[in-house]
Amino acid sequence: MKKILVTMRLDERQKNFLEAQAENFSCEFFYKKREDLREEDFFDVNWIIGAPPPELLPAAKNLEWLQIIFAGADSYLDLPPEIILTNASGAYDTAVSEHMLAMTLILARGFNKYARQQEKHLWRRVREIISIEGSTILILGAGNIGTAYAQKVKALGAKVIGITRRKKIKPECFDEFYTVDELDKVIGRADIVAMILPGGEKTNHFMDAAKLSKLKRGAFLINVGRGNAIDLEALKNFLRNGHLSGVALDVTEPEPLPNDDELWDFDNVIITPHCAGGLYLPQTRNAIVKICAENLRRKISGEPLKNLVDRVAGY
């Protein structure tokens, strides 16, 4: 018999759907909230579905498979290699790409500046705006989320350039497609750079002073991937000298961003508290449940699992 620990909050319908995948299999489902978990809850667990605290996982001596409910898996990359790790890539496409689209339009039209002026009761026009139509948008991290965002801005008339880790077939919503090794050739052409990079050593401070200096003067920068993908001290320098027209950050280093950090005070910076993804949309939660249920069915039937995590890349 397999003991399956589920740490994701599910309603009865979702629990029934998940358990239906194992109706002819000898197993026991055990549901517990993440914040209530203790080491003893992991002692005899074989499979886990959810987001268990990484610091408690060494207690799971019998763990064979971990299905996480995030797309990014950087908190779980140190698991022993014999433990199968799968993620929920694909579940967050709608939520995160719509957040990115909103930030794109807010920056392009200067609505963030109007919001600050409204607090001060100021009636003043922002004249430094751009149109998405005709703009060049470069997407750093052209996976599922990056492609969903590309479809949206392409529909608004943007020219879209995708940057991906390794060569693959170019989706139709991209006008141009390059690997990360070719980034320096095209980064200076972008009016907007959108980052959806995963965590890990290879992406730590990926957007450093050298790359920021290659951005077109007046460009906009959006980051919804990982906060440490941008060197924030270097970013502040480029904001102070006026090189960038605006920045939208859903992720920072550290998180939460300290309340005395200078970034809060730039009128051309938008900061949201790592909320682009999350489980705020019902569609996201339902999509995660479907991914977990499908992988549970595959695991039981001996089929290859979907969304296997590349331990080197972190997704």
C-alpha positions, -999 to +999 in steps of 0.1 A: +000+000+000+012+035-008+006+064+015-001+096-003+002+129+015-017+159+000-008+193+013-028+213-012-062+227+000-089+210-020-127+210-018-146+178-017-151+177-055-114+181-061-105+154-035-130+130-051-115+137-086-080+131-073-089+099-055-108+086-084-075+082-103-066+055-077-099+038-071-084+004-081-051+009-064-041+001-029-033+034-013-042+058+015-047+095+011-038+118+039-047+155+038-030+181+059-024+218+056+011+229+049+013+251+080+002+221+102+028+196+090+054+181+114+083+157+108+063+127+120+038+133+091+065+123+067+079+091+083+060+066+062+049+087+032+056+073-003+041+100-026+035+137-019+012+161-038+014+197-028+040+221-014+056+206+017+082+226+036+116+216+021+132+215+056+108+187+066+115+164+036+146+147+051+121+130+074+104+113+044+128+083+042+103+064+021+096+092-004+095+081-040+077+109-058+070+145-051+044+164-073+047+200-064+020+226-072+043+253-084+059+257-118+093+267-103+110+239-084+141+257-070+132+250-034+132+212-041+162+207-063+184+193-035+162+162-031+180+129-036+182+121-073+162+088-068+131+108-058+110+117-089+102+154-090+074+168-111+059+203-112+027+221-122+041+238-153+012+250-175-012+257-147-002+293-142-001+305-179-033+325-177-028+341-143+008+352-149+005+362-185-025+384-177-005+400-148+023+407-173-001+422-198-015+445-171+020+456-161+029+462-197-001+485-203+003+503-170+040+511-178+034+520-214+006+544-206+021+558-174-008+547-152+015+540-123+025+577-123-011+588-124-018+566-094+009+584-074-004+618-086-039+609-075-027+603-040-014+639-040-045+653-058-024+664-088-039+670-123-009+666-145-004+647-178+022+621-183+037+627-217+063+598-219+041+570-231+045+543-258+021+521-278+022+483-276+013+483-313+046+486-332+068+480-301+094+453-299+089+431-268+117+407-258+106+377-236+134+362-215+120+327-208+098+316-237+082+286-220+045+281-213+040+314-195+062+334-219+043+320-249+009+329-234+022+364-228+036+365-264+002+356-278-015+385-259+010+412-269+012+399-305-025+403-307-020+440-298+004+445-326+038+441-309+068+425-326+078+396-303+113+382-297+117+350-276+147+339-257+149+303-246+174+280-228+179+257-257+169+256-294+134+245-302+107+251-328+095+287-328+058+291-318+038+312-343+033+340-318+070+349-319+085+368-348+120+358-338+134+331-316+169+328-301+188+310-274+201+327-243+236+327-258+224+350-286+207+375-262+233+402-266+226+404-303+190+414-298+185+429-263+193+464-275+163+464-299+137+458-273+113+485-261+101+462-233+120+432-218+098+407-199+116+382-177+101+348-166+133+330-157+134+302-132+155+302-100+189+286-097+226+295-099+226+300-136+200+328-134+213+345-103+218+382-112+213+372-148+202+408-155+233+425-142+249+459-149+264+447-182+231+435-196+212+465-182+236+488-201+227+470-233+190+479-229+178+507-252+176+540-233+140+545-224+132+507-223+108+491-198+117+460-178+092+435-162+101+406-139+077+379-128+102+350-126+126+351-096+137+381-077+174+372-078+174+371-116+180+409-114+208+426-096+186+452-078+215+474-068+225+477-105+189+483-114+186+512-090+216+528-106+200+526-140+168+540-126+186+569-110+204+579-142+172+577-162+183+549-185+151+530-180+116+545-184+099+521-160+101+488-142+075+463-129+086+438-103+064+410-090+095+394-074+124+409-055+156+400-037+149+396-008+112+390-003+094+407+012+112+438+000+123+458+031+100+488+037+129+512+037+142+500+003+147+528-022+128+509-049+095+517-033+101+554-039+107+555-077+076+568-094+084+547-124+086+514-105+056+491-099+060+466-071+036+437-065+041+411-037+048+380-057+012+376-066+013+371-104+008+334-100-005+319-068-038+303-064-060+334-066-077+324-098-101+294-096-088+284-131-053+280-117-063+257-088-084+236-112-056+233-137-031+222-109-056+195-097-059+182-133-021+180-136-017+163-103-045+138-110-031+130-144+003+123-130-012+102-103-030+081-129+002+078-149+022+068-118-003+041-109-005+027-145+033+028-150+032+055-177+059+082-180+050+112-158+044+147-173+063+178-161+094+161-150+117+187-135+152+193-150+173+194-118+199+215-136+176+241-150+151+241-121+119+236-141 
